[in-house]
Amino acid sequence: MENYNQTLTDFILLGLFPPTKFGLFLFILIVLIFLMALIGNLSMILLIFLDTHLHTPMYFLLSQLSLIDLNYISTIVPKMASDFLRRNKTISFIGCGTQSFFFMTFAGAEALLLTSMAYDRYVAICFPLHYPIRMSKRVCVLMITGSWMIGSVNSCAHTVYALHIPYCKSRAINHFFCDVPTMLTLACTDTWVYEYTVFLSSTIFLVFPFTGIACSYGRVLLAVYRMHSAEGRKKAYSTCSTHLTVVTFYYAPFAYTYLRPRSLRSPTEDKVLAVFYTILTPMLNPIIYSLRNKEVMGALTRVIQKIFSVKM
């Protein structure tokens, strides 16, 4: 028997795991993915910090991506795992607002940061002589700061609205985290105006950045095709394909979820898609960037050799 201990201001997260053996299997799998994401992203941050060969704008941006992913998955999975183990699915009104704020902050910041990373590759391949000026340390810091700030402001606006609308008697959120569009289904008032702002916000953070990334890589692929050096062409293709893989994994399920009208959405489908951008992507990003990147693997080898040489 599950114990909700619900108060008038609590929400109930119905969660992802059914109370069956299959639910237990899913729980163990998600926890393993969470641990892999923590180890992978922490390793990537430390590797970029320790190896001087990776002290470049591209890897500075990549370290920020790992930092965002680290916080992103930590906003969702610990609470979800705790609910399953304690059989208590309640979350306080303020707790729900806090989780929603951090989720949207990290989601928005990652969408903008991926755009900055695409611009970095575009300048590096199409304008290599201008690269030190266009991607200076100051520009990188401005890109990263801008991503965090814009993501925070957007998140703050959505969270404040979500915490101020009246909710009906039912407080059961059919999701595994406090997703604002899902929370709106519990509202006692008509929320069509806010749903329009969600669509507008999703367009700004998903469609526009993805369009920019697609245009950047269109120019990049054209420049790569014209390259005379086979080695340079191979390296450029490898870097671009890695980033495009990450972008696709992140943007596709996010866009499909948030750009559809509420009438076409189903709770089960939303939860399955959310697993991709909240859990799988933070785990896959460091794997994709390490296994498909010779510079990262080379840096890992150098750091390991340095550690062993110090011990000996």
N, C-alpha and C positions, 0 to 999 in steps of 0.2 A: 504493500500500500504506500503510495507516494505521499509525502508530507509537504504541502505547499506553504503552510503558515502565512497565508496571504493577508495583508492589511489592505485598507482602502486605497493606499497609494502604491502598492506593489504591482508589478507586471509578472506574468508567467511566461517564460520562454519554453515553448513546447519541444524545442530541441531537434536534434538530427538523429539521435539513437533510439530505436524502438526498444522496449523492455524485453528483449529476447536474446537468444544466443548470437543471432546475427548482429544485434545492437552492440553486444559485447565485442564482437569481432571488429566492427566499425570503430568502436571506441579505441581499441588497442592500435588499430591501423592509423587513426588520426593522431594519437599520442606519439607514435613512431615518426610520422611525418613531421610533427611539431618539433621533436628532438633533432631530426635531420635538418630542419630549417634553421634552428638555433645554432647548431654546430657549423653548418655551411655558411651562414651569413656572418657569424662571429669570426670564422676562419678567414673569410674574404676581407673583412675589415682589418683584421690583424695583419694579414699578408700584405695588403696595400700599404699599411702604415709602416711595416718593418722593411720592405724591399724598396730601395731607392729607385730601381728601374721602373717601378710602377707609379712613381710620383709625377704623373702627367694628368692633364685635364680629364681625359677619358676615364682613367681609373679613380680619380677624385670623385667624379660623378657616380661611378660604379659603387664606390664605398658608401655614398649616400643612399643609393638604391638598396644596398644591403642593410643599412641602418633603418630605413623605412620599413623594409620587409620584416625585419626583426621585431620592430614595434607593432607592425600591422597584425602579424599572426598572434602576437602575445596579447593583443586586445581581445581576441576572439576565443582561442582554444582553451586557455586556463579556466575561464568561467564555464565554458561548455563541459569540460572534463569534470570540474568540481560539481556541477549540477547532476551529472550522471552518477558520480560516486556517492553523493550525499542524498540522492533521490529527492532533492529540493530544488525545484526549477524557478523559484521566485527571484526577482531582481527588483531592487528599490527603484522608485521613480527617479531619484537623482542618479543612482547607479546606471540606470538605463540611458539617461541623458548623457552621462560621462562616456559610456561605451560608444554611444552613437557619435559623439563629438570626435573622439579619437579615431574611430573607424573612418569617418568622412574626411578628417584631416589627412590621414595617411594615404587614403585612396586618391584624394585630389592631388596631393604632393607627388605621389608616384606617377600619376598620369602626366603631370607637367614635367617631371624629371626625365621621363622616357622621351619626351619631345626635345628636351635639352641635349640628351645623349644622341638623338638622331641628328640634331644640328651640328654637334661636335664631329660626327663622322662625315657629314656633308662638307663641312669646311676643310677637314683633314684631307679628304680625297679630291674635292673639286678645286680648292684654293689652298694647296699646301704651303705656298710661300707666305700667305696671309695668316696662317694658322696661329703663330705665336701672338699676333695682335688681336685677332678675333676671338681667340679662346685663351686669353690671359687669365692669370689667377683672379684678378678683380672681376672679370666677366663670369667666371665659374662660381665665385662666391655670390654674385648678384643673382645668377640663375637658381642656385640652391636656396638662397634666402627667399627669393620670390616664390618658388614652389611651395615652401613651407608656409609663408605668410598668406598667399592666396588660398591655399588649401584650408588654412585655419579660419580665415574670414568667411569663406563659403560654408564651412562646417558649422561655425558659430551661428550663422543666420538660420540654417536648417534646424539646428538643435533647439535654439530659442523658440522657434515657431512650434516645434513638436512638443515642447514642454508647456506651452501656453494654450494649446487647444483642449477643449473639454472631451474627456473620454467616457464612454458608456460603461455600463456595469461590468461587462466582460473585459478582462484585462489579459486574455490569453493571446500572446503574439505567436503566430504560427511560423516561427523561424528559430534559428539557433543563436541569433544575436539581435540587438535592438536596431533593426533596419527601419528607418523612418517611413518609407513608402508602405511597409507592412503594418506599422503602427497606425497609419492613417485609416486602415480598414476598421479600426476600433473607435474612431472619432464619432461624436454625436452630431457634428455639424457638417455641412457641405464643404468639401476640401478641394473643389475643382480648380480654384485659383492657385492653391499651393501645388497641386499636381502639375499645373502648367509650369510653375517655377522649377519643379524637379526636372521636367523635360528640358527646360531652358538651361538649367545648370548642367545636366547630363550632356547636352549638346556642346556647351562651352568646354567641359572637361574631358569629353570623349570624342565627339565628332571632329571638332576643330583641331585638336592635337593629332588625332589619327590622320586627318587630311594633310596636315603639315608634315607628318612623318612619311606618309606615302609619297608626297611630292618630293621631299628630300631624297628619299631612296630611289625615286625615278631618275633624278638628276645624277645620283651616285652611280647607279647601274649603267647609265649612259656613259659616264666618265670612265668607269671600269672597263667597259667594252672597248673604249678607244685606247686603253693602255697598251704600250708595246711590251712591257715587262710581264712575262708569264708569272713570275714569282709575286710581283706586286699585285697582279690581277687576282691571284689565288688568295693572298692575304686579305685583300679588300673584300672579296666575296665571303670569306670566312667570318670576318668581323661583322659585315652587314647581315648575313644570314642568321648569326647568333642573336643580334639585336631584334631582327624581325620576328624570330621565334618567340622571344620574350614578349614583344609588343602584342603579337597575335593571342598568346595565352592570356594576357591581361585584359586587352580591350574587347575581344569578341564576346565572352560571356557577360562582361559588365554592360556593354552596349545593348546586347540582346535583352537583358533584364530590365534596364532602366529606361530604354527608349520605346518600350511597348506600352500601349494603353493598359490601365489596370484591369479592364474587362477581359483582356487576352492572357493575363498572367495567372499561373496556378502556384499555390504554396509549395508543392512538391518540386516542381520544375525550378522555382526560384531558389530553393535550398540546394538543389543539386548544382546549379550554375554558380551559386555563391561559394561552394566548396572550391571551385576552380580559382576564383580571384582572391579568396581570403586565406586559403590553406595550401593548395597545390602550387600556385605561382610563387609565393615566398620560399617554398622548398626547392622548386625547380630552377629559379634564377641563378643561384650560385653554382649549381651543377652544370647548367648550360654554359655559363660564362667561364667555368674552369676547364671542363672537358673539351670544349671547342676553341680554347684559346691557348696557343703555345706560350705566350708571354706569361700568363698566369701559372701554367704548369712549370715553366722554367723558374719563376719566382719561388714557387713552392719547393722545388728541388734545392734551390740556393739556401732558403731559410732552414730547411731540414738539415742540410749539410753543415750550416753554420752552427746550429744547435748541437749537433753531434761532435763537431770539432771543439766546441767550448767544453763539453763534458769530458772529452778525452784529454 
